């Protein structure tokens, strides 16, 4: 076997060019600026709104605030109830969401935001099982495969992708610890390019101070555990750090 034969079989040795985009998982407790951070990403922003906590946040970016120019944000609302145990009540919504995400990633520029990926993951489970509990781990194979494929589509696109997650208490051997972890597809942290967590500090008589801590970054390990505060706590600054 020689190099020419390997190339004829589809093997490539060209230097892989990494697009200047970022696929990031954003975790954080309630009201710590997760949605705000996602909206500091490059426009146009394709915003999949599954969370009721976005009211008042998206609008200020669309209108412009604090001297910042107005941003182009396209909203797509996804709403579902949890009362049914019939998968047919959820499957069409999940299929529609996947189709809309695929269409959004084909735009080729800007950012796709899923707010929240935790609730999108719940929808995929309801579409598969009609319930969120009492499902054996080995039954999750098809659902996990769907999520791996979605993240692969994000990598195939030149667009940024922000997966916003809610947090849940972390348990070890059925004992609750003081730590928290993201709620949603468990492999997300291993598949994305960077994991970040938002936080806020409230002091009497002052505006809240928001920050973004980089847990880990696949492309630039030198920025692991770096905390961005103030005007640096935005997506564009993080993007520059990753691709400097």
Buried (B, 14 or more C-beta within 10 A) or exposed (E): EEEEEEEEEEEEEEEEEEEEBBBBBBBBEEBBBBBBBBBBBBBBBBBBBBBEBBEEBBEBBBEEEEEEEEBEBBBBEBEBEEEEEEBEBBBEBBEEBBEBBBEBBEBEEBBBBBBBBBBBBBBBBBBBBBEEEEBEEEEBEEBBEBBBEBBEBBBEBEBBBBBBBBBEEEEEEEEEEEEBBBBBBEEBBEBBBBBBBBBBEEEEEEEEBBBBBBBBBBEBEEBBEBEBEEEBBBBEBBBEBBEE
